[in-house]
Amino acid sequence: MMNITPTVKQLLIINFIFFIGSQIVPVSYDFFALYYPESNHFRIWQLITHMFMHAPFPNVMHILFNMFALYSFGSALEHFWGGKKFLFFYISCGLGAALLHTGVNYYFFQESINTLTTHGFNKQDILHLLNEGKIDTRWQELLSVSDFENFTSSYFGTVVGASGAIYGLLVAFAYMFPNAELALMFIPVPIKAKYFVPGILAIDLFLGFKGQSIFGAGSTGIAHFAHIGGAVTGFLMMWIWKKNQFSDNRWN
């Protein structure tokens, strides 16, 4: 088993400090979890801080799964990249996760807003009511059940956890070490990373749409598009880095 690397160790410590602190001061979720941009609770720093927050106690599996994955895959990557490059990659994947999740929420929210405004509602009045934590029951008459659920969850829902960044690490590990053999506790047979990681992504998304998850398990609602955002960001960064590395070393 690889020794823990310095940056990964610091990230683990920060995550556990945030977790313990958020249990002592529960209101910290209002400041550090990621809210919808038009919410009164939204702050720009939440794009970063949300990835150090995790589901509250007694749901300890959320942080434990994420931190175990950070240690297992992050240490290997930092060993080859160094601390600065690894930290840049980790934070970038977390940001990519937050941006895709927010973008999808924005789409769902605006679709419902457009429907409501075409039926005579004023957007500012809608936002004012939502910011008071209230809804107008007439909205349910104009929106489908799924649209109303997406509308309210986009606005009132929050995102916490390092899962988006972790998915980026998983993709990077499979990209760099495709033939490395990995195993889960419930799968005793080692599987090569190039099959293992896509399989984990597929399983997590499938379970996620059923309200469950593997990494980031136990949340009341799983941010599926945050997972996708982290994975896609990780893949794009690896592809760009590999392409640039080839360009820098080719013969002219």
Secondary structure, 3 states (H helix, E strand, C coil): CCCCCHHHHHHHHHHHHHHHHHHHCCCHHHHHCECCCCCCCCCCCHHHHHHHCCCCCCCCHHHHHHHHHHHHHHHHHHHHHCHHHHHHHHHHHHHHHHHHHHHHHHHHHHHHHHHHHHCCCCHHHHHHHHHCCCCCCCHHHHCCHHHHHHHHHHHHCCECCCHHHHHHHHHHHHHHCCCCEEEECCEEEEEEHHHHHHHHHHHHHHHHCCCCCCCCCCCCCCCHHHHHHHHHHHHHHHHHHHHHHHHHHCCC
